[in-house]
Amino acid sequence: MFGVGVSRLSRMISPQSRQLLLRLVSGDHEALGEFYDLYAGLVNGLALRILRDASDAEDVVQEVFVQAWRQASRFDASRGTPEAWLCTMARTRALDKLRRKVSRREEPEEVAPGPTATPGSAEAIAVRMALDELSADQRRALELAYYDGLTQTEIAARLGEALGTVKTRIRTAMIQLREVLGPLSS
Amino acid sequence: MSEERFLELAPLAALGALDGEDQKAFDEALRSSMPCRAELAAFELVAARLPLALEPVAPPSSLREHVIAAVAPPGHGRPEAPSRSWLFSLLAAAMALIMGLGYLVVRRDRDVARREAAGARSGLEALGRELTEANVALSALRQDLARERAVGELVAQPDSRLARLTGLPAAPKASARIVWNPGSRRAILFVRGLDAAPAGKAYEVWVIAQAAPVPAGVFQVGADGSAVFTLPVVEETARAKTFAVTLEPAAGTMAPTGPMVLAGAAGGS
């Protein structure tokens, strides 16, 4: 069951985003402002969720948009959307920062999952609904992996569960999300 | 690593959650397999969409200016402007380069066009050949279809009968069936296991109602020793008692002269 129709993705990017990316590549500073206006909230929300510190999150936002400016020509529309591209950069940078902090300090405090937000785009609603279909255990394991950057062994230790159980839980959750979400929905 | 094991690990790898032996084995598999990379990419895209479910949080408005300032330090626009003293020679060099490139591009385009025209011609010829072959195949299919229909109609008639012909010592491995209808006098012969007739020869069918056999057409067998042959309508078929096949001159004869290879009772009433 290899292959997920990745080539279909490139058609899913809005003309507006495509245009913006082209202008970024051409060195248009105004385009960076517009790009920032579109996605800064998303990137900041993700950085905050990982770092739980507004100032650290702002650092990540700035780094991510500077990186996007420099690497816009490397963006590959066949491999995902600008949102996914930005989120991947933001997560990597935020987790790096988190690990440096953790090595200096104690474990980050647990935060209870906040109330369900009302995300704007159809894509966001689709992802939220797909996550709602998972069990609470599956969501918890996914969050520890994605937002806390823990490995399977660390997650098992954190949850006090067998490693095999945790692996299966994450795997089935990801497979279910992939099936439900499919290639980008809108 | 087996594909199955890889598929087990890919969802975890996409989250960066692998460690230990799993991580090592996965990294090795990834280096050697394109399908594995595609599978990982699909799960990475799922992972990258997770934060879309988060509530966006607008950063402070001052951050926007910082970001833009960070990519465009004052006095360092992008791309950097060359100084005036260099401008003229730079322009001249650029003109020369553009003209040279232009010539190369034109020449390359011409060669490409020639190659494409030649390719198109040979493509057309190939298409023509394929069309001819397709027409031949189509007419063969039409013949097959017409025969299938004829067989179907003949078999469907309630008064049609089946005769079995057995191979005689001249063709011990041969066997045949004839579906025939005494009312319409139509009959179709199905032969198997018969050797191809020697050069200048053919197999001839005989319908025997009373004493003298009546000729009912000649046929050849295919390379696989089989044939399906629609007999001409002959009056004797209405009262057929026996069917037989002999080896005869290719044009056929009015009375059997060669060895008999198949024979069988008509099975009629």
Contacts between the chains, C-beta under 8 A, distances in Angstrom:
chain1	res1	chain2	res2	distance
A	1	B	7	7.9
A	2	B	35	4.5
A	2	B	38	5.9
A	2	B	39	5.6
A	3	B	35	7.9
A	3	B	38	6.1
A	3	B	42	7.9
A	4	B	38	7.9
A	4	B	42	4.2
A	6	B	38	7.1
A	6	B	41	6.7
A	6	B	42	6.7
A	6	B	45	7.7
A	9	B	45	7.6
A	27	B	78	4.6
A	27	B	79	6.4
A	29	B	68	6.1
A	29	B	71	7.0
A	29	B	72	5.4
A	29	B	78	7.9
A	32	B	67	7.1
A	32	B	68	6.0
A	32	B	71	6.3
A	33	B	64	6.7
A	33	B	68	5.9
A	36	B	64	5.7
A	36	B	67	5.8
A	36	B	68	7.7
A	37	B	64	7.5
A	40	B	58	6.8
A	40	B	59	5.5
A	40	B	63	7.3
A	40	B	64	7.2
A	41	B	56	3.1
A	41	B	57	6.0
A	41	B	58	4.9
A	41	B	59	7.6
A	42	B	51	7.0
A	42	B	52	7.3
A	42	B	54	7.7
A	42	B	56	5.1
A	44	B	56	7.3
A	44	B	57	4.9
A	44	B	58	6.8
A	44	B	59	4.3
A	45	B	51	7.1
A	45	B	54	4.6
A	45	B	55	5.9
A	45	B	56	4.8
A	45	B	57	4.3
A	46	B	51	4.2
A	46	B	54	6.1
A	48	B	57	5.6
A	49	B	51	7.2
A	49	B	54	5.6
A	57	B	57	8.0
A	57	B	59	7.4
A	58	B	59	5.5
A	58	B	60	7.0
A	58	B	63	5.6
A	61	B	59	5.3
A	61	B	63	6.2
A	61	B	67	7.5
A	62	B	63	6.4
A	62	B	66	5.8
A	62	B	67	5.4
A	62	B	70	6.4
A	65	B	67	4.6
A	66	B	67	6.6
A	66	B	70	5.1
A	66	B	71	5.8
A	69	B	71	4.6
A	70	B	71	7.7
A	79	B	41	6.3
A	79	B	45	7.2
A	80	B	45	5.1
A	80	B	48	6.2
A	83	B	48	7.8
A	83	B	49	7.6
A	83	B	52	6.3
A	84	B	45	6.0
A	84	B	48	3.7
A	84	B	49	6.0
A	85	B	48	7.6
A	87	B	48	5.0
A	87	B	49	7.7
A	87	B	50	7.9
A	87	B	51	4.8
A	87	B	52	7.6
A	88	B	44	7.5
A	88	B	48	4.9
A	90	B	51	7.8
A	91	B	48	7.9
A	91	B	51	7.3
A	114	B	55	7.5
A	117	B	53	7.8
A	117	B	54	6.9
A	117	B	55	3.2
A	118	B	55	7.8
A	119	B	52	6.8
A	119	B	53	6.3
A	119	B	54	7.5
A	119	B	55	6.5
A	119	B	56	7.4
A	120	B	56	7.4
A	121	B	52	7.3
A	123	B	49	7.4
A	123	B	52	5.7
A	124	B	52	4.5
A	124	B	53	6.3
A	127	B	49	5.4
A	127	B	50	6.7
A	127	B	52	4.5
A	127	B	53	4.5
A	128	B	52	8.0
A	128	B	53	4.3
A	131	B	50	7.6
A	131	B	53	5.5
A	142	B	15	7.3
A	142	B	50	7.1
A	145	B	12	7.6
A	145	B	15	4.1
A	145	B	16	7.2
A	145	B	17	4.2
A	146	B	15	5.6
A	146	B	47	6.2
A	146	B	50	5.4
A	146	B	51	7.9
A	149	B	16	6.7
A	150	B	17	7.1
A	151	B	16	7.6
A	151	B	17	5.3
A	151	B	18	6.7
A	151	B	19	3.9
A	152	B	12	5.9
A	152	B	17	4.8
A	152	B	18	6.5
A	152	B	19	6.2
A	152	B	22	7.3
A	153	B	19	5.3
A	153	B	20	6.7
A	154	B	19	7.8
A	155	B	17	6.9
A	167	B	8	7.8
A	167	B	12	6.3
A	170	B	11	6.5
A	170	B	12	5.6
A	170	B	15	6.8
A	170	B	17	6.3
A	171	B	8	6.3
A	171	B	11	4.7
A	171	B	12	6.3
A	173	B	11	7.9
A	174	B	11	3.4
A	174	B	12	7.7
A	174	B	14	6.8
A	174	B	15	7.3
A	174	B	43	5.8
A	174	B	46	6.0
A	174	B	47	7.6
A	175	B	11	6.2
A	177	B	46	5.1
A	177	B	50	8.0
A	178	B	11	7.9
A	178	B	42	6.6
A	178	B	43	6.5
A	178	B	46	4.9
A	181	B	46	6.3
A	181	B	49	6.5
A	184	B	49	8.0
